[in-house]
Amino acid sequence: MGKKLTVYMIDGTEYGPRFSEIGNWVGKAVYSPRATVNKIINRKEFDNPGIYCLKGDPTDEAFSERIYIGEAENIKTRLKQHLSDPNKDFKELIFFISKDELLTKTQIRYLESRLVQIAIEAKTAQIDNGNSPSLPTLHEADISDMEYFLEQMKLILPVMGFNFLISSTAKPMIRGNEEDEPRTHQLYQIKTKTFKATMQETDQGYIVLKGSEAKKELSPSCTETYRNVRRKLLETKILIEEKGELVFAEDAVFNSPSAASNMVLGRNSNGYTEWVTKNGKTFKEIQESINE
């Protein structure tokens, strides 16, 4: 079932501050580039308790964004502290409040803890928080409410350009590798005898499955982008060294079949022809048969 997301651009520009809301959800997101925060900081939304995320440039080029997650009983007061702190070098911010103004201190601490936990587990961004704060004690009904609140936050964040919760790993449902399997369950093997690697296409992306092997050294022709991807996989221990070989310790998500084959083969490659079914049909041939 779909959801209706409403985005209101406060100053009427495509790069300025904006609000975001979902259907009948009691929450509300407020986004702003750092440069325009002072223009809207006196709005009533900033006087509420809530949870916020600051986004800046990563110090490690293996990641595309650096994120700090926090909570405050008064968003305005806390943001003013960050704006005057030379160690909080961020470019964009987003915070979430309740329109009914009923979020308690314990509830926002719960949201902060869960958000940090999910962000660290996603292994997608550089997270400044380090360890996840401990979960406060909440009644079962409150936990249910906060988990629903969190699910809406997870929908809004990527729309606002915050991708740190989009996981680099996944646990796909494997149903088999027969060629008559549905498109999202088809399994492919890398077309080489040097390495054993399996890929699965899902709605999340192109997943190289746990246990797949990869070439240890990257070819000189590999672009800087893919060198950073490889470094990120190693730093987050998604890809580990085992008996002198590189092995995927988790199911790794890629945004294209070629990105997946590049990481396995250690060179620039065409994933549409490098990945084949057990019967030798290429990924390209399967896609063409689906689209006929």
C-alpha positions as CSV (number, residue, x, y, z in Angstrom):
1,M,0.0,0.0,0.0
2,G,1.3,3.4,-0.9
3,K,1.8,6.5,1.3
4,K,1.2,10.2,0.6
5,L,4.2,12.3,1.4
6,T,3.7,16.1,1.5
7,V,6.7,18.4,1.1
8,Y,6.3,22.1,1.7
9,M,9.2,24.4,0.5
10,I,9.2,27.2,3.1
11,D,10.9,29.8,1.0
12,G,9.7,28.5,-2.4
13,T,13.2,27.4,-3.6
14,E,14.3,23.9,-4.5
15,Y,17.4,24.1,-2.2
16,G,15.9,25.9,0.8
17,P,14.3,24.7,4.1
18,R,11.2,22.5,3.9
19,F,8.6,20.6,5.9
20,S,7.7,17.0,5.3
21,E,4.6,15.1,6.5
22,I,3.0,11.7,5.8
23,G,-0.7,11.2,5.7
24,N,-2.3,11.0,9.2
25,W,1.1,10.5,10.9
26,V,1.4,12.8,14.0
27,G,5.1,13.5,13.2
28,K,6.7,16.2,11.2
29,A,10.1,16.6,9.6
30,V,11.9,19.9,9.3
31,Y,14.9,20.1,6.9
32,S,17.3,22.9,6.3
33,P,20.7,23.6,4.8
34,R,23.0,25.1,7.5
35,A,23.1,28.3,5.5
36,T,19.4,28.9,5.9
37,V,18.8,27.7,9.5
38,N,18.9,31.2,11.0
39,K,16.0,32.3,8.6
40,I,13.6,29.8,10.2
41,I,15.0,29.0,13.6
42,N,12.4,31.2,15.3
43,R,9.5,29.2,13.9
44,K,7.5,27.4,16.6
45,E,8.6,23.9,15.4
46,F,12.1,24.6,16.8
47,D,10.7,25.0,20.3
48,N,9.6,21.4,20.4
49,P,11.3,18.3,21.8
50,G,12.6,16.0,19.0
51,I,15.3,14.0,17.4
52,Y,17.7,15.5,14.9
53,C,20.4,14.5,12.4
54,L,23.3,16.6,11.2
55,K,25.0,15.7,7.8
56,G,28.4,16.8,6.8
57,D,31.3,15.7,4.6
58,P,32.9,12.4,5.6
59,T,36.6,12.4,6.7
60,D,36.8,8.9,5.1
61,E,36.2,9.0,1.4
62,A,34.9,5.4,1.5
63,F,31.6,7.0,2.8
64,S,29.4,9.5,1.1
65,E,28.1,11.3,4.2
66,R,28.9,11.8,7.8
67,I,26.0,11.8,10.3
68,Y,25.5,12.9,13.9
69,I,22.3,11.9,15.6
70,G,21.0,13.6,18.7
71,E,17.9,14.4,20.8
72,A,16.8,17.5,22.6
73,E,13.9,18.8,24.7
74,N,14.2,22.1,22.8
75,I,15.5,21.8,19.3
76,K,16.3,25.5,19.0
77,T,18.5,25.6,22.1
78,R,20.5,22.5,21.0
79,L,20.9,23.6,17.4
80,K,22.3,27.0,18.6
81,Q,24.9,25.1,20.6
82,H,25.9,23.1,17.5
83,L,26.0,26.1,15.3
84,S,28.5,27.8,17.6
85,D,30.6,24.6,18.0
86,P,33.6,24.6,15.6
87,N,33.7,20.8,16.0
88,K,30.2,20.3,14.6
89,D,31.0,21.0,11.0
90,F,27.7,20.1,9.2
91,K,26.1,21.2,6.0
92,E,22.5,20.1,6.4
93,L,20.1,19.1,9.2
94,I,16.8,17.5,9.7
95,F,14.8,17.0,12.8
96,F,11.5,15.3,13.7
97,I,8.9,16.4,16.1
98,S,5.3,15.5,17.1
99,K,2.6,17.8,15.8
100,D,0.6,17.0,19.0
101,E,3.6,18.0,21.1
102,L,3.3,14.8,23.2
103,L,6.7,13.3,22.7
104,T,8.3,12.7,26.1
105,K,12.0,12.9,27.0
106,T,12.1,9.1,27.4
107,Q,10.4,8.6,24.0
108,I,12.9,10.8,22.1
109,R,15.8,9.1,23.9
110,Y,14.3,5.8,22.6
111,L,14.1,7.1,19.1
112,E,17.7,8.4,19.3
113,S,19.0,5.1,20.5
114,R,17.2,3.1,17.9
115,L,18.2,5.5,15.1
116,V,21.9,5.3,16.1
117,Q,21.7,1.5,16.3
118,I,20.1,1.1,12.9
119,A,22.6,3.6,11.4
120,I,25.6,1.7,12.7
121,E,24.2,-1.6,11.6
122,A,23.5,-0.2,8.1
123,K,27.3,0.4,7.5
124,T,26.5,3.0,4.9
125,A,27.6,6.3,6.4
126,Q,30.3,7.6,8.8
127,I,28.4,7.8,12.1
128,D,29.9,10.3,14.6
129,N,28.0,8.9,17.5
130,G,30.2,5.8,17.7
131,N,28.2,3.5,20.1
132,S,24.5,3.4,20.4
133,P,23.1,5.0,23.6
134,S,21.3,2.5,25.8
135,L,17.6,2.0,25.3
136,P,15.4,3.6,28.0
137,T,12.6,1.6,29.6
138,L,9.2,2.1,27.9
139,H,5.8,0.5,28.2
140,E,5.0,-2.0,25.4
141,A,2.4,0.3,23.9
142,D,4.9,3.2,23.9
143,I,7.5,1.0,22.2
144,S,4.9,0.1,19.5
145,D,4.1,3.8,19.0
146,M,7.8,4.8,18.7
147,E,8.6,2.0,16.3
148,Y,5.8,3.2,14.0
149,F,7.2,6.8,14.4
150,L,10.6,5.5,13.5
151,E,9.3,3.7,10.4
152,Q,7.9,7.0,9.1
153,M,11.2,8.7,9.8
154,K,13.0,6.0,7.7
155,L,10.7,6.8,4.8
156,I,11.3,10.6,4.9
157,L,15.1,10.6,5.5
158,P,16.1,9.4,2.0
159,V,13.6,11.7,0.3
160,M,15.4,14.6,2.1
161,G,18.8,13.3,1.0
162,F,19.8,11.5,4.1
163,N,20.7,7.9,3.0
164,F,22.5,6.6,6.1
165,L,19.8,4.1,7.0
166,I,19.8,2.4,3.6
167,S,21.7,-0.7,4.5
168,S,24.8,-1.9,2.7
169,T,23.9,-5.5,3.7
170,A,20.8,-7.6,3.4
171,K,19.3,-11.0,4.1
172,P,17.4,-11.8,0.9
173,M,14.8,-14.6,0.7
174,I,16.4,-17.3,-1.4
175,R,13.9,-19.4,-3.2
176,G,16.1,-21.2,-5.7
177,N,17.9,-20.6,-9.0
178,E,15.6,-22.1,-11.6
179,E,15.2,-19.9,-14.6
180,D,11.4,-19.9,-14.2
181,E,11.8,-18.3,-10.7
182,P,10.4,-14.8,-10.3
183,R,12.7,-12.0,-11.3
184,T,13.4,-10.9,-7.7
185,H,14.5,-14.5,-6.7
186,Q,16.8,-15.4,-9.6
187,L,20.3,-16.5,-8.6
188,Y,23.4,-15.8,-10.8
189,Q,26.9,-17.1,-10.6
190,I,30.0,-15.1,-11.7
191,K,31.2,-16.3,-15.1
192,T,34.8,-17.4,-14.1
193,K,36.4,-20.4,-12.6
194,T,38.8,-18.3,-10.5
195,F,36.2,-17.2,-8.0
196,K,32.9,-18.6,-6.7
197,A,30.3,-15.8,-6.2
198,T,26.6,-15.7,-6.2
199,M,24.3,-12.7,-6.9
200,Q,20.6,-12.2,-6.4
201,E,18.4,-9.5,-7.8
202,T,15.9,-8.1,-5.3
203,D,13.9,-5.0,-4.7
204,Q,16.7,-3.8,-2.4
205,G,19.3,-4.0,-5.2
206,Y,21.8,-6.5,-6.5
207,I,23.1,-8.7,-3.6
208,V,26.3,-10.6,-3.6
209,L,25.6,-13.4,-1.1
210,K,27.5,-14.3,2.0
211,G,30.4,-16.7,1.3
212,S,31.1,-15.3,-2.2
213,E,34.7,-14.9,-3.1
214,A,36.4,-11.8,-4.5
215,K,39.8,-11.0,-6.1
216,K,42.2,-9.6,-3.5
217,E,43.9,-7.0,-5.7
218,L,42.1,-4.3,-7.7
219,S,43.1,-3.7,-11.3
220,P,44.9,-0.4,-12.0
221,S,42.0,0.4,-14.4
222,C,39.5,0.4,-11.5
223,T,38.0,3.8,-10.9
224,E,38.5,5.8,-7.7
225,T,34.8,5.3,-7.0
226,Y,35.1,1.5,-6.9
227,R,38.3,1.7,-4.9
228,N,36.4,3.6,-2.3
229,V,33.6,1.0,-2.4
230,R,36.1,-1.8,-1.9
231,R,37.7,0.1,1.0
232,K,34.3,0.6,2.6
233,L,33.5,-3.1,2.3
234,L,36.8,-3.9,4.0
235,E,36.5,-1.3,6.8
236,T,33.0,-2.4,7.7
237,K,34.1,-6.0,7.6
238,I,31.4,-6.9,5.0
239,L,34.4,-8.2,3.0
240,I,37.0,-10.1,5.1
241,E,40.3,-11.9,4.4
242,E,40.1,-15.7,5.1
243,K,43.0,-18.0,4.4
244,G,44.6,-15.5,2.1
245,E,41.4,-14.9,0.1
246,L,38.7,-12.2,0.3
247,V,35.2,-13.5,1.2
248,F,31.9,-11.7,1.7
249,A,31.1,-12.1,5.4
250,E,27.6,-10.7,4.9
251,D,25.1,-10.3,2.0
252,A,26.3,-7.1,0.3
253,V,23.9,-4.7,-1.5
254,F,25.0,-3.0,-4.8
255,N,23.2,-0.6,-7.0
256,S,23.9,-2.4,-10.3
257,P,25.0,-5.8,-11.5
258,S,28.2,-4.3,-12.8
259,A,29.1,-2.8,-9.4
260,A,28.6,-6.2,-7.9
261,S,30.8,-8.0,-10.6
262,N,33.5,-5.3,-10.3
263,M,33.9,-6.0,-6.6
264,V,34.2,-9.8,-7.2
265,L,36.5,-9.6,-10.3
266,G,38.6,-6.6,-9.0
267,R,38.3,-4.8,-12.4
268,N,35.9,-2.8,-14.5
269,S,33.3,-5.3,-15.9
270,N,29.9,-5.6,-17.5
271,G,27.7,-7.2,-15.0
272,Y,25.0,-7.9,-17.6
273,T,27.3,-10.5,-19.2
274,E,29.5,-11.5,-16.2
275,W,26.6,-12.9,-14.2
276,V,25.0,-16.1,-15.5
277,T,22.4,-18.6,-14.4
278,K,23.3,-22.2,-13.7
279,N,22.3,-23.0,-17.3
280,G,24.6,-20.3,-18.7
281,K,22.1,-17.6,-19.5
282,T,23.5,-14.1,-18.9
283,F,21.8,-11.5,-16.7
284,K,21.2,-9.5,-19.9
285,E,19.4,-12.5,-21.6
286,I,17.2,-13.0,-18.6
287,Q,16.2,-9.3,-18.5
288,E,15.4,-9.3,-22.2
289,S,13.2,-12.4,-21.8
290,I,11.3,-10.8,-18.9
291,N,10.7,-7.6,-20.9
292,E,9.5,-9.3,-24.1
